[in-house]
Amino acid sequence: MDKKEVEEQVIENYKNDEKMMILVYAQWCINNDIDPQVLYEQAYPAQLKNNTLADAMELTVSKKESENIDDQTVLHVLQLFGNDDLAFAVQREIEKREKQS
């Protein structure tokens, strides 16, 4: 593998990991009765539609079919990819839920 191929592989891996992060976020939202698109727009109001999120929504399953996704897991994954605004929005939803319990 030459340097260019290695760089392309790293970029491809990052894109795949980013898609997985968005899928984890979207499934966590569904599991917690939150609209992923609405929460995303609250975190990033100036952004246009996120096509990767739309694609991830097609891969989500119903709350009943899904494994539980721990709150800390989704927060960690979002922060790992620098989505601090979205992690903050998720944290607000977690705190809202905890107050209702």
CORCOR-V291495 format. One record per backbone hydrogen bond with DSSP energy under -0.5 kcal/mol. CO is the residue of the C=O (numbers start at 1). NH is the residue of the N-H. E is the energy in kcal/mol with one decimal. If there is no record, write none. Layout:
[[CO NH E] [CO NH E]]
//
This chain:
[[2 6 -2.2] [3 7 -2.5] [4 8 -2.4] [5 9 -2.2] [6 10 -2.4] [7 11 -2.4] [8 12 -2.4] [9 13 -2.6] [10 14 -2.3] [11 15 -2.4] [12 16 -2.3] [13 17 -2.6] [14 18 -2.8] [15 19 -2.2] [16 20 -1.9] [17 21 -2.3] [18 22 -2.3] [19 23 -2.2] [20 24 -2.6] [21 25 -2.4] [22 26 -2.8] [23 27 -2.7] [24 28 -2.4] [25 29 -2.3] [26 30 -2.2] [27 31 -2.7] [28 32 -1.2] [29 32 -0.7] [29 34 -2.8] [30 33 -1.7] [34 36 -0.7] [35 39 -2.3] [36 40 -2.2] [37 41 -2.4] [38 42 -1.8] [39 43 -1.9] [40 44 -2.5] [44 47 -1.4] [49 51 -0.9] [50 54 -2.0] [51 55 -2.5] [52 56 -2.3] [53 57 -2.2] [54 58 -0.9] [55 58 -0.6] [55 59 -0.5] [56 59 -1.5] [56 60 -0.7] [57 60 -0.7] [62 66 -1.3] [68 70 -0.6] [70 74 -1.9] [71 75 -2.2] [72 76 -2.5] [73 77 -2.6] [74 78 -2.3] [75 79 -2.4] [76 80 -2.4] [77 81 -1.2] [78 83 -2.8] [79 82 -1.7] [82 84 -1.3] [83 87 -2.6] [84 88 -2.3] [85 89 -1.9] [86 90 -2.5] [87 91 -2.6] [88 92 -2.1] [89 93 -1.7] [90 94 -2.3] [91 95 -2.5] [92 96 -2.3] [93 97 -2.4] [94 98 -2.5] [95 99 -2.0] [96 100 -1.4] [97 101 -1.0]]
//
